[in-house]
Amino acid sequence: MSDLYEDESSAGTYGDFASVYDELMDDVPYDDWFDYIHKELKNHGIENGLVLDLGCGSGIMTEKLARAGYDMTGVDLSEEMLSEAIKKRDKSGLDILYLCQDMRSFELYGTMRAIICICDCVNYIIDPDELKEMFKLVNNYLDPDGVFIFDVNTTHKYRDEIGDCTIAENREDCSFIWENAYDDESGINEYALTLFIMDKESGLFKRSEEVHYQRGYEPDEIKEMLSEAGLIFERAFDTDTKKETDDNTQRFTVIAREHGKSVNK
């Protein structure tokens, strides 16, 4: 395990990967995720208004929620991923505000009715104290009783399912080699990503490398952090099965609420 993960400022940034992210991640069930997020928002009486997509990446979920009638803001640390999101916005014509910010220290112009954070974003915050600080910011920027919906990969996923294995895939115009290395002492999974992306003009492939770091968290651990941050934990469920979490859960979704503001403020 490299010591590079100590530089947490680079823990979740995307470079060349951003340009092929949507293509290589086409198996991610965004439609299914949108369905339960939209259902949860409506169940909490949130059918419109301001919603933040924290760690919005290339803007796939941001666009889906904007089409559903929400006034969307997207925050991401990667300029390259935001560039892809803006391309989508230019094509769709949707009114979405994108901000290039670190989700550990994000700043907004006002409060939101809901905040979502999906697709491993929480796991990029490898310092539990910094994750708790992010939760405090979420509580601060939510309307009274506003809703926070996010997902988290478990330690089991990194340690037992993908840790110390290599994943490779070849496409017509791009391919990747994804090498995982899980460190049991720190609980951090390092994945080294080697990309081969074809230049459309020359037809030649450019090779690039990125290193990412993620940490698994457990439902009880997240519940305690939320409570310490002032948020109210409602429930957690297995993202894939929609049932209660167990030892085999690889990703779980959490529903929490803002706590501490007065509606009269």
DOTIZA-953263 format. One record per residue (C-alpha): residue number from 1; x, y, z; chain; residue in one letter. Coordinates in nm, 4 decimals, m for minus. Example, Ala and Ser with C-alpha at 12.3 -4.5 7.8 and 13.67 -1.06 7.14 Angstrom:
<pts>
{banu:1	X:1.2300	Y:m0.4500	Z:0.7800	torpa:A	zati:a}
{banu:2	X:1.3670	Y:m0.1060	Z:0.7140	torpa:A	zati:s}
</pts>
This chain:
<pts>
{banu:1	X:0.0000	Y:0.0000	Z:0.0000	torpa:A	zati:m}
{banu:2	X:0.1373	Y:0.3365	Z:m0.1026	torpa:A	zati:s}
{banu:3	X:0.1670	Y:0.6251	Z:0.1429	torpa:A	zati:d}
{banu:4	X:0.0100	Y:0.8519	Z:m0.1196	torpa:A	zati:l}
{banu:5	X:m0.3311	Y:0.8198	Z:0.0389	torpa:A	zati:y}
{banu:6	X:m0.2049	Y:1.0511	Z:0.3116	torpa:A	zati:e}
{banu:7	X:m0.2493	Y:1.3329	Z:0.0576	torpa:A	zati:d}
{banu:8	X:m0.6247	Y:1.3364	Z:0.0972	torpa:A	zati:e}
{banu:9	X:m0.6675	Y:1.6395	Z:m0.1286	torpa:A	zati:s}
{banu:10	X:m0.6295	Y:1.4057	Z:m0.4262	torpa:A	zati:s}
{banu:11	X:m0.8448	Y:1.1289	Z:m0.2851	torpa:A	zati:a}
{banu:12	X:m1.1381	Y:1.1741	Z:m0.5180	torpa:A	zati:g}
{banu:13	X:m1.0293	Y:1.3644	Z:m0.8267	torpa:A	zati:t}
{banu:14	X:m1.0722	Y:1.2366	Z:m1.1807	torpa:A	zati:y}
{banu:15	X:m0.8479	Y:1.3221	Z:m1.4746	torpa:A	zati:g}
{banu:16	X:m0.8598	Y:1.1463	Z:m1.8111	torpa:A	zati:d}
{banu:17	X:m1.1024	Y:0.8942	Z:m1.6627	torpa:A	zati:f}
{banu:18	X:m1.3732	Y:1.1624	Z:m1.6748	torpa:A	zati:a}
{banu:19	X:m1.3849	Y:1.1583	Z:m2.0556	torpa:A	zati:s}
{banu:20	X:m1.4774	Y:0.7880	Z:m2.0647	torpa:A	zati:v}
{banu:21	X:m1.6450	Y:0.7550	Z:m1.7248	torpa:A	zati:y}
{banu:22	X:m2.0010	Y:0.7282	Z:m1.8576	torpa:A	zati:d}
{banu:23	X:m1.8994	Y:0.4738	Z:m2.1206	torpa:A	zati:e}
{banu:24	X:m1.7080	Y:0.2480	Z:m1.8817	torpa:A	zati:l}
{banu:25	X:m1.9688	Y:0.2785	Z:m1.6055	torpa:A	zati:m}
{banu:26	X:m2.2680	Y:0.1994	Z:m1.8270	torpa:A	zati:d}
{banu:27	X:m2.3626	Y:m0.0896	Z:m1.5980	torpa:A	zati:d}
{banu:28	X:m2.4358	Y:0.1429	Z:m1.3032	torpa:A	zati:v}
{banu:29	X:m2.8134	Y:0.1229	Z:m1.2370	torpa:A	zati:p}
{banu:30	X:m2.8807	Y:0.4976	Z:m1.2423	torpa:A	zati:y}
{banu:31	X:m3.2468	Y:0.4505	Z:m1.3396	torpa:A	zati:d}
{banu:32	X:m3.3068	Y:0.2256	Z:m1.0394	torpa:A	zati:d}
{banu:33	X:m3.1256	Y:0.4674	Z:m0.8088	torpa:A	zati:w}
{banu:34	X:m3.3249	Y:0.7587	Z:m0.9463	torpa:A	zati:f}
{banu:35	X:m3.6521	Y:0.5732	Z:m0.8860	torpa:A	zati:d}
{banu:36	X:m3.5893	Y:0.5175	Z:m0.5147	torpa:A	zati:y}
{banu:37	X:m3.4378	Y:0.8630	Z:m0.4615	torpa:A	zati:i}
{banu:38	X:m3.7362	Y:1.0270	Z:m0.6297	torpa:A	zati:h}
{banu:39	X:m3.9738	Y:0.8103	Z:m0.4262	torpa:A	zati:k}
{banu:40	X:m3.7990	Y:0.9022	Z:m0.1009	torpa:A	zati:e}
{banu:41	X:m3.8097	Y:1.2719	Z:m0.1847	torpa:A	zati:l}
{banu:42	X:m4.1822	Y:1.2561	Z:m0.2573	torpa:A	zati:k}
{banu:43	X:m4.2439	Y:1.0499	Z:0.0569	torpa:A	zati:n}
{banu:44	X:m4.0898	Y:1.3395	Z:0.2497	torpa:A	zati:h}
{banu:45	X:m4.3101	Y:1.5910	Z:0.0695	torpa:A	zati:g}
{banu:46	X:m4.0311	Y:1.7164	Z:m0.1553	torpa:A	zati:i}
{banu:47	X:m4.1698	Y:1.7284	Z:m0.5084	torpa:A	zati:e}
{banu:48	X:m3.9851	Y:2.0407	Z:m0.6227	torpa:A	zati:n}
{banu:49	X:m3.7467	Y:2.3076	Z:m0.4969	torpa:A	zati:g}
{banu:50	X:m3.3710	Y:2.3261	Z:m0.4441	torpa:A	zati:l}
{banu:51	X:m3.1778	Y:1.9978	Z:m0.4350	torpa:A	zati:v}
{banu:52	X:m2.8002	Y:1.9491	Z:m0.4175	torpa:A	zati:l}
{banu:53	X:m2.6180	Y:1.6620	Z:m0.5885	torpa:A	zati:d}
{banu:54	X:m2.3008	Y:1.6402	Z:m0.3785	torpa:A	zati:l}
{banu:55	X:m2.0212	Y:1.4709	Z:m0.5711	torpa:A	zati:g}
{banu:56	X:m2.2279	Y:1.5000	Z:m0.8882	torpa:A	zati:c}
{banu:57	X:m1.9551	Y:1.3670	Z:m1.1191	torpa:A	zati:g}
{banu:58	X:m2.0576	Y:1.3778	Z:m1.4838	torpa:A	zati:s}
{banu:59	X:m2.4081	Y:1.4915	Z:m1.3908	torpa:A	zati:g}
{banu:60	X:m2.6121	Y:1.1831	Z:m1.4807	torpa:A	zati:i}
{banu:61	X:m2.8271	Y:1.1860	Z:m1.1654	torpa:A	zati:m}
{banu:62	X:m2.8289	Y:1.5664	Z:m1.1577	torpa:A	zati:t}
{banu:63	X:m2.9927	Y:1.5701	Z:m1.5013	torpa:A	zati:e}
{banu:64	X:m3.2467	Y:1.3037	Z:m1.4054	torpa:A	zati:k}
{banu:65	X:m3.3588	Y:1.4996	Z:m1.1001	torpa:A	zati:l}
{banu:66	X:m3.3689	Y:1.8253	Z:m1.2978	torpa:A	zati:a}
{banu:67	X:m3.5985	Y:1.6569	Z:m1.5506	torpa:A	zati:r}
{banu:68	X:m3.8193	Y:1.5504	Z:m1.2594	torpa:A	zati:a}
{banu:69	X:m3.8749	Y:1.9162	Z:m1.1727	torpa:A	zati:g}
{banu:70	X:m3.6108	Y:1.9896	Z:m0.9092	torpa:A	zati:y}
{banu:71	X:m3.3947	Y:2.3031	Z:m0.9099	torpa:A	zati:d}
{banu:72	X:m3.0569	Y:2.1310	Z:m0.9175	torpa:A	zati:m}
{banu:73	X:m2.7110	Y:2.2314	Z:m0.8034	torpa:A	zati:t}
{banu:74	X:m2.4170	Y:1.9972	Z:m0.8572	torpa:A	zati:g}
{banu:75	X:m2.0912	Y:2.0080	Z:m0.6612	torpa:A	zati:v}
{banu:76	X:m1.7777	Y:1.8166	Z:m0.7547	torpa:A	zati:d}
{banu:77	X:m1.4042	Y:1.8514	Z:m0.6986	torpa:A	zati:l}
{banu:78	X:m1.3038	Y:1.7309	Z:m1.0455	torpa:A	zati:s}
{banu:79	X:m1.2986	Y:1.9989	Z:m1.3144	torpa:A	zati:e}
{banu:80	X:m1.2853	Y:1.7232	Z:m1.5754	torpa:A	zati:e}
{banu:81	X:m1.6022	Y:1.5570	Z:m1.4463	torpa:A	zati:m}
{banu:82	X:m1.7798	Y:1.8919	Z:m1.4276	torpa:A	zati:l}
{banu:83	X:m1.6776	Y:1.9571	Z:m1.7872	torpa:A	zati:s}
{banu:84	X:m1.8643	Y:1.6402	Z:m1.8865	torpa:A	zati:e}
{banu:85	X:m2.1643	Y:1.7488	Z:m1.6784	torpa:A	zati:a}
{banu:86	X:m2.1695	Y:2.0894	Z:m1.8469	torpa:A	zati:i}
{banu:87	X:m2.1647	Y:1.9218	Z:m2.1896	torpa:A	zati:k}
{banu:88	X:m2.4806	Y:1.7343	Z:m2.0874	torpa:A	zati:k}
{banu:89	X:m2.6384	Y:2.0573	Z:m1.9644	torpa:A	zati:r}
{banu:90	X:m2.5544	Y:2.2362	Z:m2.2888	torpa:A	zati:d}
{banu:91	X:m2.7227	Y:1.9557	Z:m2.4822	torpa:A	zati:k}
{banu:92	X:m3.0314	Y:1.9203	Z:m2.2609	torpa:A	zati:s}
{banu:93	X:m3.0840	Y:2.2911	Z:m2.1946	torpa:A	zati:g}
{banu:94	X:m3.1645	Y:2.2187	Z:m1.8306	torpa:A	zati:l}
{banu:95	X:m3.1097	Y:2.4957	Z:m1.5753	torpa:A	zati:d}
{banu:96	X:m2.8444	Y:2.3386	Z:m1.3504	torpa:A	zati:i}
{banu:97	X:m2.5823	Y:2.5219	Z:m1.1441	torpa:A	zati:l}
{banu:98	X:m2.2460	Y:2.3444	Z:m1.1211	torpa:A	zati:y}
{banu:99	X:m1.9828	Y:2.4382	Z:m0.8627	torpa:A	zati:l}
{banu:100	X:m1.6254	Y:2.3111	Z:m0.8447	torpa:A	zati:c}
{banu:101	X:m1.5788	Y:2.2508	Z:m0.4731	torpa:A	zati:q}
{banu:102	X:m1.4451	Y:1.9933	Z:m0.2303	torpa:A	zati:d}
{banu:103	X:m1.7421	Y:1.8243	Z:m0.0633	torpa:A	zati:m}
{banu:104	X:m1.5507	Y:1.8278	Z:0.2661	torpa:A	zati:r}
{banu:105	X:m1.5691	Y:2.2096	Z:0.2682	torpa:A	zati:s}
{banu:106	X:m1.8454	Y:2.3034	Z:0.0243	torpa:A	zati:f}
{banu:107	X:m2.0237	Y:2.6382	Z:0.0446	torpa:A	zati:e}
{banu:108	X:m2.3679	Y:2.7213	Z:m0.0908	torpa:A	zati:l}
{banu:109	X:m2.5690	Y:3.0394	Z:m0.1414	torpa:A	zati:y}
{banu:110	X:m2.8530	Y:2.9123	Z:0.0772	torpa:A	zati:g}
{banu:111	X:m3.0208	Y:2.5996	Z:0.2114	torpa:A	zati:t}
{banu:112	X:m3.1586	Y:2.3035	Z:0.0171	torpa:A	zati:m}
{banu:113	X:m3.4726	Y:2.0985	Z:0.0540	torpa:A	zati:r}
{banu:114	X:m3.2659	Y:1.7855	Z:m0.0023	torpa:A	zati:a}
{banu:115	X:m2.9067	Y:1.6747	Z:m0.0586	torpa:A	zati:i}
{banu:116	X:m2.8059	Y:1.3532	Z:m0.2321	torpa:A	zati:i}
{banu:117	X:m2.4606	Y:1.1944	Z:m0.2502	torpa:A	zati:c}
{banu:118	X:m2.4352	Y:0.8697	Z:m0.4464	torpa:A	zati:i}
{banu:119	X:m2.2009	Y:0.6303	Z:m0.6266	torpa:A	zati:c}
{banu:120	X:m1.9188	Y:0.5900	Z:m0.3718	torpa:A	zati:d}
{banu:121	X:m1.8678	Y:0.9621	Z:m0.3072	torpa:A	zati:c}
{banu:122	X:m1.8769	Y:0.9191	Z:0.0714	torpa:A	zati:v}
{banu:123	X:m1.6095	Y:0.6478	Z:0.0470	torpa:A	zati:n}
{banu:124	X:m1.3660	Y:0.8952	Z:m0.1062	torpa:A	zati:y}
{banu:125	X:m1.3551	Y:1.0716	Z:0.2299	torpa:A	zati:i}
{banu:126	X:m1.1088	Y:0.8369	Z:0.3970	torpa:A	zati:i}
{banu:127	X:m1.0749	Y:1.0292	Z:0.7239	torpa:A	zati:d}
{banu:128	X:m1.3793	Y:0.9602	Z:0.9472	torpa:A	zati:p}
{banu:129	X:m1.3379	Y:1.2982	Z:1.1198	torpa:A	zati:d}
{banu:130	X:m1.3551	Y:1.4755	Z:0.7841	torpa:A	zati:e}
{banu:131	X:m1.6624	Y:1.2736	Z:0.6910	torpa:A	zati:l}
{banu:132	X:m1.8305	Y:1.3855	Z:1.0120	torpa:A	zati:k}
{banu:133	X:m1.7425	Y:1.7462	Z:0.9251	torpa:A	zati:e}
{banu:134	X:m1.9044	Y:1.6974	Z:0.5836	torpa:A	zati:m}
{banu:135	X:m2.2164	Y:1.5680	Z:0.7564	torpa:A	zati:f}
{banu:136	X:m2.2186	Y:1.8849	Z:0.9692	torpa:A	zati:k}
{banu:137	X:m2.2083	Y:2.0941	Z:0.6519	torpa:A	zati:l}
{banu:138	X:m2.4966	Y:1.8914	Z:0.5107	torpa:A	zati:v}
{banu:139	X:m2.6997	Y:1.9608	Z:0.8243	torpa:A	zati:n}
{banu:140	X:m2.6119	Y:2.3296	Z:0.8002	torpa:A	zati:n}
{banu:141	X:m2.7210	Y:2.3605	Z:0.4359	torpa:A	zati:y}
{banu:142	X:m3.0470	Y:2.1680	Z:0.4629	torpa:A	zati:l}
{banu:143	X:m3.3831	Y:2.3331	Z:0.5166	torpa:A	zati:d}
{banu:144	X:m3.5499	Y:2.2492	Z:0.8482	torpa:A	zati:p}
{banu:145	X:m3.6311	Y:1.8759	Z:0.8299	torpa:A	zati:d}
{banu:146	X:m3.4612	Y:1.8595	Z:0.4891	torpa:A	zati:g}
{banu:147	X:m3.3621	Y:1.5147	Z:0.3642	torpa:A	zati:v}
{banu:148	X:m3.0154	Y:1.3691	Z:0.3078	torpa:A	zati:f}
{banu:149	X:m2.9930	Y:1.0571	Z:0.0870	torpa:A	zati:i}
{banu:150	X:m2.6567	Y:0.8915	Z:0.0244	torpa:A	zati:f}
{banu:151	X:m2.4965	Y:0.5546	Z:m0.0358	torpa:A	zati:d}
{banu:152	X:m2.1870	Y:0.3932	Z:0.1126	torpa:A	zati:v}
{banu:153	X:m1.9699	Y:0.0963	Z:0.0185	torpa:A	zati:n}
{banu:154	X:m1.8991	Y:m0.1408	Z:0.3062	torpa:A	zati:t}
{banu:155	X:m1.5688	Y:m0.2727	Z:0.4353	torpa:A	zati:t}
{banu:156	X:m1.6842	Y:m0.6160	Z:0.3204	torpa:A	zati:h}
{banu:157	X:m1.6915	Y:m0.4980	Z:m0.0411	torpa:A	zati:k}
{banu:158	X:m1.3361	Y:m0.3667	Z:m0.0373	torpa:A	zati:y}
{banu:159	X:m1.1839	Y:m0.6370	Z:0.1810	torpa:A	zati:r}
{banu:160	X:m1.3630	Y:m0.9484	Z:0.0553	torpa:A	zati:d}
{banu:161	X:m1.5036	Y:m0.8703	Z:m0.2906	torpa:A	zati:e}
{banu:162	X:m1.2677	Y:m0.6412	Z:m0.4818	torpa:A	zati:i}
{banu:163	X:m0.9605	Y:m0.6046	Z:m0.2615	torpa:A	zati:g}
{banu:164	X:m0.6341	Y:m0.7353	Z:m0.4098	torpa:A	zati:d}
{banu:165	X:m0.7918	Y:m0.8205	Z:m0.7430	torpa:A	zati:c}
{banu:166	X:m0.7480	Y:m0.6828	Z:m1.0920	torpa:A	zati:t}
{banu:167	X:m1.0379	Y:m0.5864	Z:m1.3173	torpa:A	zati:i}
{banu:168	X:m0.9840	Y:m0.5203	Z:m1.6876	torpa:A	zati:a}
{banu:169	X:m1.2152	Y:m0.4324	Z:m1.9731	torpa:A	zati:e}
{banu:170	X:m1.1588	Y:m0.3611	Z:m2.3397	torpa:A	zati:n}
{banu:171	X:m1.3881	Y:m0.1410	Z:m2.5489	torpa:A	zati:r}
{banu:172	X:m1.3595	Y:m0.0279	Z:m2.9090	torpa:A	zati:e}
{banu:173	X:m1.2242	Y:0.3168	Z:m2.8283	torpa:A	zati:d}
{banu:174	X:m1.1021	Y:0.2738	Z:m2.4703	torpa:A	zati:c}
{banu:175	X:m0.9922	Y:0.0125	Z:m2.2203	torpa:A	zati:s}
{banu:176	X:m0.8820	Y:0.0043	Z:m1.8590	torpa:A	zati:f}
{banu:177	X:m0.6913	Y:m0.2014	Z:m1.6037	torpa:A	zati:i}
{banu:178	X:m0.8111	Y:m0.1506	Z:m1.2472	torpa:A	zati:w}
{banu:179	X:m0.5781	Y:m0.2922	Z:m0.9799	torpa:A	zati:e}
{banu:180	X:m0.7067	Y:m0.2990	Z:m0.6223	torpa:A	zati:n}
{banu:181	X:m0.4978	Y:m0.3173	Z:m0.3072	torpa:A	zati:a}
{banu:182	X:m0.6793	Y:m0.3288	Z:0.0270	torpa:A	zati:y}
{banu:183	X:m0.4945	Y:m0.2449	Z:0.3478	torpa:A	zati:d}
{banu:184	X:m0.6610	Y:m0.4097	Z:0.6446	torpa:A	zati:d}
{banu:185	X:m0.4896	Y:m0.1914	Z:0.9047	torpa:A	zati:e}
{banu:186	X:m0.6042	Y:0.1401	Z:0.7597	torpa:A	zati:s}
{banu:187	X:m0.9241	Y:0.0064	Z:0.6016	torpa:A	zati:g}
{banu:188	X:m0.8338	Y:0.1906	Z:0.2814	torpa:A	zati:i}
{banu:189	X:m0.8634	Y:0.0440	Z:m0.0667	torpa:A	zati:n}
{banu:190	X:m0.6170	Y:0.1815	Z:m0.3190	torpa:A	zati:e}
{banu:191	X:m0.6999	Y:0.1317	Z:m0.6834	torpa:A	zati:y}
{banu:192	X:m0.4563	Y:0.2070	Z:m0.9579	torpa:A	zati:a}
{banu:193	X:m0.6323	Y:0.2768	Z:m1.2850	torpa:A	zati:l}
{banu:194	X:m0.4504	Y:0.2485	Z:m1.6170	torpa:A	zati:t}
{banu:195	X:m0.6470	Y:0.3895	Z:m1.9102	torpa:A	zati:l}
{banu:196	X:m0.6019	Y:0.3581	Z:m2.2846	torpa:A	zati:f}
{banu:197	X:m0.8174	Y:0.6155	Z:m2.4634	torpa:A	zati:i}
{banu:198	X:m0.8318	Y:0.6535	Z:m2.8405	torpa:A	zati:m}
{banu:199	X:m0.7765	Y:0.9968	Z:m2.9895	torpa:A	zati:d}
{banu:200	X:m1.0603	Y:1.0372	Z:m3.2401	torpa:A	zati:k}
{banu:201	X:m0.8516	Y:1.2420	Z:m3.4839	torpa:A	zati:e}
{banu:202	X:m0.5392	Y:1.0275	Z:m3.5000	torpa:A	zati:s}
{banu:203	X:m0.6876	Y:0.6912	Z:m3.4055	torpa:A	zati:g}
{banu:204	X:m0.3966	Y:0.6410	Z:m3.1633	torpa:A	zati:l}
{banu:205	X:m0.4429	Y:0.5392	Z:m2.8011	torpa:A	zati:f}
{banu:206	X:m0.3214	Y:0.7577	Z:m2.5170	torpa:A	zati:k}
{banu:207	X:m0.2112	Y:0.5829	Z:m2.1977	torpa:A	zati:r}
{banu:208	X:m0.2714	Y:0.7504	Z:m1.8627	torpa:A	zati:s}
{banu:209	X:m0.2728	Y:0.6492	Z:m1.4976	torpa:A	zati:e}
{banu:210	X:m0.4745	Y:0.7565	Z:m1.1950	torpa:A	zati:e}
{banu:211	X:m0.4745	Y:0.6393	Z:m0.8347	torpa:A	zati:v}
{banu:212	X:m0.7872	Y:0.6565	Z:m0.6181	torpa:A	zati:h}
{banu:213	X:m0.8423	Y:0.5810	Z:m0.2494	torpa:A	zati:y}
{banu:214	X:m1.1628	Y:0.4763	Z:m0.0782	torpa:A	zati:q}
{banu:215	X:m1.2550	Y:0.3631	Z:0.2713	torpa:A	zati:r}
{banu:216	X:m1.5421	Y:0.1356	Z:0.3653	torpa:A	zati:g}
{banu:217	X:m1.7894	Y:0.2293	Z:0.6383	torpa:A	zati:y}
{banu:218	X:m2.0523	Y:0.0317	Z:0.8269	torpa:A	zati:e}
{banu:219	X:m2.4161	Y:0.1329	Z:0.8985	torpa:A	zati:p}
{banu:220	X:m2.3622	Y:0.1672	Z:1.2754	torpa:A	zati:d}
{banu:221	X:m2.0511	Y:0.3771	Z:1.2158	torpa:A	zati:e}
{banu:222	X:m2.2385	Y:0.6075	Z:0.9783	torpa:A	zati:i}
{banu:223	X:m2.5348	Y:0.6309	Z:1.2160	torpa:A	zati:k}
{banu:224	X:m2.3086	Y:0.7484	Z:1.4985	torpa:A	zati:e}
{banu:225	X:m2.1376	Y:1.0059	Z:1.2756	torpa:A	zati:m}
{banu:226	X:m2.4711	Y:1.1451	Z:1.1618	torpa:A	zati:l}
{banu:227	X:m2.5873	Y:1.1803	Z:1.5200	torpa:A	zati:s}
{banu:228	X:m2.2656	Y:1.3592	Z:1.6202	torpa:A	zati:e}
{banu:229	X:m2.3093	Y:1.5906	Z:1.3205	torpa:A	zati:a}
{banu:230	X:m2.6600	Y:1.6847	Z:1.4319	torpa:A	zati:g}
{banu:231	X:m2.8517	Y:1.4880	Z:1.1677	torpa:A	zati:l}
{banu:232	X:m3.1353	Y:1.2490	Z:1.2427	torpa:A	zati:i}
{banu:233	X:m3.0785	Y:0.8975	Z:1.1125	torpa:A	zati:f}
{banu:234	X:m3.3989	Y:0.7492	Z:0.9716	torpa:A	zati:e}
{banu:235	X:m3.2918	Y:0.4175	Z:0.8238	torpa:A	zati:r}
{banu:236	X:m3.0394	Y:0.2283	Z:0.6124	torpa:A	zati:a}
{banu:237	X:m3.1023	Y:m0.0485	Z:0.3605	torpa:A	zati:f}
{banu:238	X:m2.9075	Y:m0.2646	Z:0.1181	torpa:A	zati:d}
{banu:239	X:m2.8938	Y:m0.0637	Z:m0.2058	torpa:A	zati:t}
{banu:240	X:m2.9190	Y:m0.3732	Z:m0.4255	torpa:A	zati:d}
{banu:241	X:m3.1851	Y:m0.5738	Z:m0.2430	torpa:A	zati:t}
{banu:242	X:m3.3710	Y:m0.2831	Z:m0.0761	torpa:A	zati:k}
{banu:243	X:m3.3795	Y:m0.5033	Z:0.2373	torpa:A	zati:k}
{banu:244	X:m3.2079	Y:m0.4676	Z:0.5731	torpa:A	zati:e}
{banu:245	X:m2.8295	Y:m0.4646	Z:0.5659	torpa:A	zati:t}
{banu:246	X:m2.6382	Y:m0.7781	Z:0.6625	torpa:A	zati:d}
{banu:247	X:m2.2863	Y:m0.9199	Z:0.6473	torpa:A	zati:d}
{banu:248	X:m2.3139	Y:m0.9640	Z:0.2702	torpa:A	zati:n}
{banu:249	X:m2.4152	Y:m0.6043	Z:0.1972	torpa:A	zati:t}
{banu:250	X:m2.1701	Y:m0.4329	Z:m0.0381	torpa:A	zati:q}
{banu:251	X:m2.3455	Y:m0.0980	Z:m0.0696	torpa:A	zati:r}
{banu:252	X:m2.6109	Y:0.0531	Z:0.1561	torpa:A	zati:f}
{banu:253	X:m2.8285	Y:0.3620	Z:0.1244	torpa:A	zati:t}
{banu:254	X:m2.8969	Y:0.5949	Z:0.4159	torpa:A	zati:v}
{banu:255	X:m3.1907	Y:0.8296	Z:0.4699	torpa:A	zati:i}
{banu:256	X:m3.1311	Y:1.1076	Z:0.7223	torpa:A	zati:a}
{banu:257	X:m3.2933	Y:1.4405	Z:0.8105	torpa:A	zati:r}
{banu:258	X:m3.1809	Y:1.7856	Z:0.9131	torpa:A	zati:e}
{banu:259	X:m3.2062	Y:1.8659	Z:1.2805	torpa:A	zati:h}
{banu:260	X:m3.1492	Y:2.1803	Z:1.4776	torpa:A	zati:g}
{banu:261	X:m3.2908	Y:2.4693	Z:1.2758	torpa:A	zati:k}
{banu:262	X:m3.6042	Y:2.6566	Z:1.3635	torpa:A	zati:s}
{banu:263	X:m3.8576	Y:2.7109	Z:1.0854	torpa:A	zati:v}
{banu:264	X:m3.8909	Y:3.0668	Z:1.2170	torpa:A	zati:n}
{banu:265	X:m3.5257	Y:3.1542	Z:1.1512	torpa:A	zati:k}
</pts>
